[in-house]
């Protein structure tokens, strides 16, 4: 099991150090610093040195590290690390070096709560929030009352939900958020396209509601059922612990009693029938050794009622570029020498329309002639009310003993950041 | 400079401030883009420029020198952070030709850092560098020298070595420029030895060793050391200079206070000079020897008492160890070396590791050279104790020393000690130890039994570290020594009984038992079956090659031990199916051989006893010598006894003599291969030119009056020998029997001192005539002063060529004069008094040719038209022949007699008749002597001033 838990900053300084067991000394942190942080060759998230294994997750220049001496379940250890990150995010917004430094008392409190002698414990954010609070003083009477509730909840059938939730207006928000990854060859063939999606839900419902969730009609979730034409295929579905997996396995229905507040209902991946919202057509010509001419066209490949926002194209330039002369009809394009790219920002592209960038980069001569590696063009964007996988929420039904009416909101968002790449 | 370039400071501060690498990269990318933009305007595409370099076009308008300097500095900084930089080279080249120092400096810095030695850009730089070398500004000179030394490309060396040399010898160069020039030249020489005409420049470079500034001397000495190693003869002049400089430093304390390091006068220079002297064979000149002796004596006396100051001690020891090295080199039997041995004994038991190390190293040198090892053997126990020193390098030196000092008397003790130490020695040391033990055991074996015992012990103790050469050698020796075979077989068998044995031992066992196992088979405990079992149990742990050797052993046994044949055949049978091709083949063949009928003679013929090996050079020594890598300063000796060093000298001379490049390396390869005796060294031995003859006499200086001056001095005792605008050389001489003294007066006629003044005597036949300086000549002659040098002369045998005096000095430029000294054979005549009867009796006794030499030649009459009798008399008596009057009735005729004194050949009488004829203007000169060569030579000498100049 997890014997120690650390958080390092980028330089390898220890920010948080917690030893759950006695089989390590604090100096084990130095081993990680030397072997992983200072060693740029290491890419693997698991390093085993002798009988010691280091599991690390990098997030915002932090290393979240769990160390074990046993043959621990790696998936469990990583889940623990990611769970910690989620908890930290929900407690203090973002997780980075500064927030860790500002909240280190709270973090120690949290990591002691979610892990006991190396064994992960209840890490439900809502539950944690009920007794690990950021408020400084809680009167002893309330504290006593609260603590009894905590006990019943933590040991009850739905450890993630208190029984006495009451809202005036019963609402449920469903956000389907998809991240598109693309890599397209210079000839325009798709080398890889997939979607990482998750369904985020915020439930403000009274009592103990029973929810049922319905997705597309033609939905293929199990791999064995492959091959149904235009069906939406989802792989690797993962559900929140509140979802009844027995029901899902038997009837493919997603039914659950939601926790109060925000939670991630499910996570999935889709690799087939991915609809690419933006199509980029680059033409890049090297004219002699002194110039490179660019023509880059972006087409919005979706319903013209929708629009892509915050579109940013990063168009690489050769390493010996001196200046780039940019011409764009929409948005702004600018050469950023620090990153050797032309950044073209388009605030909004209406569906069905297209924009073009033309430019010439002038190059300086170099001592040794090097062929330009032509790194891919990178596109970031967001499209609201569009899912690249084609996933649609058909219904969300809420049943509660009191039979109240509830309002349901669904929102779709497809976005790309850093992995929507087109070679040229 | 740094303060004025704010942009650069800011840039560096930004990079230092970057918290993560990504930020740093971003900052650098941004800066490089900026620089590219700025340079873009100023530089055209260089690739287009290269074909026609003359048409370099620069649109230099928008960048001034300061900006260029700043940007190049940024590029350099980026480059040394490890980023790839491929702009700015052209700008750097441009900066070099800038008139401002700071810009030039950055330009040079960029060139040395950014460009590797084969870069095309260097071609563009060469001209600018040459301009800076030629310039009058010393700082520019230095920058250029730095650049040359740091880049050191071959093209650069070829183009600029000449200029660097000029800067070194130029009298107008500042001392610091000279220093740098010398070191630059050294660096170029080390990198491209063929670029520098070392022999041609020899005199000029050596003359700078007399420079007044010790710093220059140190630098030049370093250069001379490197050059002299490869051109011993050309740099022979440096010997005197080095001795002189040592004398001035050590005895006369002639140095400026800045060059004293903890009261030791410039220890670095001393060490270099002492080392330099070790490259040359000991000088024959008694003056130099005595000066050198005095110097070494002083150095040793100085360091007799260690002081408390560590630095002072270090400096003294550095000098002392080199001095001891030189003393050993000069004469390993001298009392100096005795003193040295006492000192060394104290050092090897010193508390300081470095001192112990040096002590042992120098002692190994002593052991390698000394006639008697007695003084070292006295400290044998201390040395053996050093094998257990805590410092590995000290242990190594102790091993070397023990190896060198081993001889017949102490070999058993030393080898035993080494064997005992081998078990605990470091792994790094073991292989070398094994080799050395093997060599010593073989070389100093008192009995073959001891040899076999020791080597087998060695193999079983050191196992993995035993090279194949060692066990090959054992097999060779056992095979070639018949008395040893039975004993060896027994001992090997005993060793093999040990539960775990090393592969090499199994190999030796396999071979020896196979060949000689039958000799011991009848003794209890050594039966064929037991031999077979012992060997066969080992075979399963062995590699294929050892197993195949064992198979050969078995087939031999099939022949001699019929009683175990079934087991052996069984083994062959099994081995016929192994996968290894070699093993399988052997097994199949042996199986077929063994299964032939018993009366078949084939097996017996195949398994005849091995004939003795032809005598062969041990491959071990070659292996050991290979281990010494070549370092820059070559060692002047090798580890091992005196013979090893003698061998080495011979090999070296051979290598020097033969024009084919037969280096030591190939010799070693030859003997390492072992089986073919190296043919190359035999060839090399064929052509050994006599090293003495190869030193050519210097070319004589010619001048209008040279011959007249010389001829006059042959029959007078004093006069002018040479005169020109700068110097005047006169001589004064005195002779007595076969000895003589000649004073040479050298006058400086100019109003500046003559520096780096060197005189040398070249005698073409040192066995016949010896000419030596009474004391070391001074190195400077003040303006308008005269110096006197006394020469001691001894005539040993008849000689014909007069010695040549070479005088070289610096007066603005370097001048060398080579002048014949008026030392001729007639100078060693003594008068004899003879009456007329005596004279004619001897005249007849000697008789005609070949012991008579006669010549008829024309003479000039004096102004009065008469015979110049006075001159005739003067010449003849000037040649130290006694004029005998009243013998010839004709008063014009001269008759004279003399005796030539020679220390080796004894005395030779000589008679002369001179018969001039006024009318014919002719003269007949007749010489009769008991030695025909003397007659001819004296005739020539007397005739020379008398005859008319035709």
Interface residues (C-beta under 8 A of the other chain):
Chain A: X10 X11 X61 X289 X290 X320 X321 X322 X323 X337 X338 X339 X340 X362 X364 X365 X366 X367 X368 X369 X370
Chain B: X19 X20 X26 X27 X29 X30 X32 X33 X34 X36 X37 X39 X40 X43 X44 X45 X46 X47 X86 X87 X89 X121
